């Protein structure tokens, strides 16, 4: 009976270690999104460059586009920014910015300093639209098809490899 008293805690400990080992091997950027292959959430947001103008999801329908969630206070956004600029230069699809929980003046200054790759940037000051999109943190990037259906989500900074192997081939397929 005394041996059993040590075996149960040891078994529980080994099971927990097993779960931890499996969890450590998972890619934190491969967070599955329940919105993949579902319509993008409805929204109407002010433009970053002119708060008197708003843009809705419906206005973006009719062409595939890339939605890049970013903020001036986001360090990884600086890391990915050259790759977003390059993606925009390909003209494979419009790149729309979703400025997340940021001050308008800070965001505008950031775009002036680092160059603006976006066809338009929307201001999500309170973060509600980001929450509707399931944003875990910035940066995040979505590919949305002509009908407004989310076809791809990338958590974290995009890399040249992600652009080359995932985003551009998907945009080519969606625009065919």
N, C-alpha and C positions, 0 to 999 in steps of 0.2 A: 504494500500500500504506500510505503514511503517513496518508492521509486516512481509511482504514478504521479505523485505530487510534483515531481520535477519534469516529467515527460510532457504533461499538458502545457505548462508555460513555455517549454522549449519548442513544442510543435507550433504554438501560436506565434512565437518569435520567428521561427523559420518561415511560416506562411507570410508574415509581414515583410520580412526581408525579401522574399520572392516577389511580392507585389511592388516593393520599392525598386528592385532590380529591373523588372519589366518597365515600370514607369520611367526610369532613368534612360532607357533606350528609345523612348518615344521622341519624335520630333515635335517640339512645341509650336513650330510654325505650321504643322499639318493639322491644325484644329479644324475638324469638320464643321461645315456651316449647314444648318438646317435650311438655309435659304437657297442653296444651289438648286438650279432648275425650277425655282419658284419666282414669281414676279417680285421685282424690287419694290420695297415699301414706297407708298405714296408720300410725297413731300412737296412743299413749296417753301423755298428759302430765298433770302435776299442775296443778290450778287455781292461779292466781296468788293468789287471796284465801284459799285453804285447801289447802295442799300435801298434806294427808291425803286429799283427794278427787282422783281422776283422771277424765279425759274421753278417750274414744277417738273415732276417726273414725266408727265405727259408731253411736255415740250421737248424732251430729249428722245422720245420714241421715233422710230423710223430709220435709225442707223445704230449700229453697234458702237459702243463707247467704253472707255476705260474710266473708272471712277477711282481717284487716288485720294485717300483720306490722309491729311497732313496737318501740321501745326508749326508755328514759328518756334515754339518752345521745345520741339521734339528733336533731340540729337540724332536719332536714326533717320529722321527725314532728310537731314543734311547729307547723310551717307548715301541715301538712295536717289537724291535729287538729280545728279548727273545722268542716271539711268532713265529717270522720268523725262528729262530733257531729250535724251536720245530717242526714247520711244515716241515722243511727240514729233520729232524730226522725221520719223519714218512715214508719218501721215497714214498709218495703217488704220487709224480710227481717232476720233477726237479724244483728247484727254481732258477730263473734267475734274477740277479740284474740289474737295469737300474740306474746307478749313474747319477744324474741329476744336471747339472750346478755346478759342483764341481771340485776342483783341484785334479788331479790324486794322488799326494803325500798325500794330506789330506785324501782322500777316502781310500787309501791303509793303512794308519796309523790307521784309524778308524776301518777297518776290522781286523787288527792285534790286536787292543786293545779289541774289543768286540766279536771277533771270526767271521769267514766268513761262513755264511750258504749257500752261492750261489754256484751252480754248475759252473756258470761263471757270471761275472759282466761286463756289457758294459758301456762305457763312453760316455755320452751325454753331452759333455762340453758346447755346445751352447744352449741346450734345445730344439732343433728342433724336435727330435723324440718324446720327451715328449709332445710337442705341438700337433704333429700329433695324439698322443694317447688321446688328450683332457685332459691332466693333468692340474688340477687346482692348485695343490701344493703338496708337498711331506709330508708324504708318501701316495702313492696310490698303490693298488694291483689289478692285473688282473689275471683271469684264461683264458687261451687260449687253444683251443682244438687241436687235431692232424692235422686238416686241416688249422690251423692258424686263426680260427674264435674266436673273443672275446666272451666269455660266461658269464663273471662276472667282475664287477668293484667295488672296495671298496675304498672310499675316506677317508683318515685319517688313523690312526694307526689300524692295525688289532688287535683283541682281541682274547683270547682263545675261546670265544663264537662264533665269526665270523668264526674262523678256524674250530671249531667243527660242527657248524650248517649249514654253507654255503659252505666253500671251500672244506673240505674233502668229504662231500657227492657229491658235483659236480664232483670232481676229480674221485671218485669211479664210478660215472655214465659215465663219459667220457672215462675211461679206461676199461670199461666192454666190 
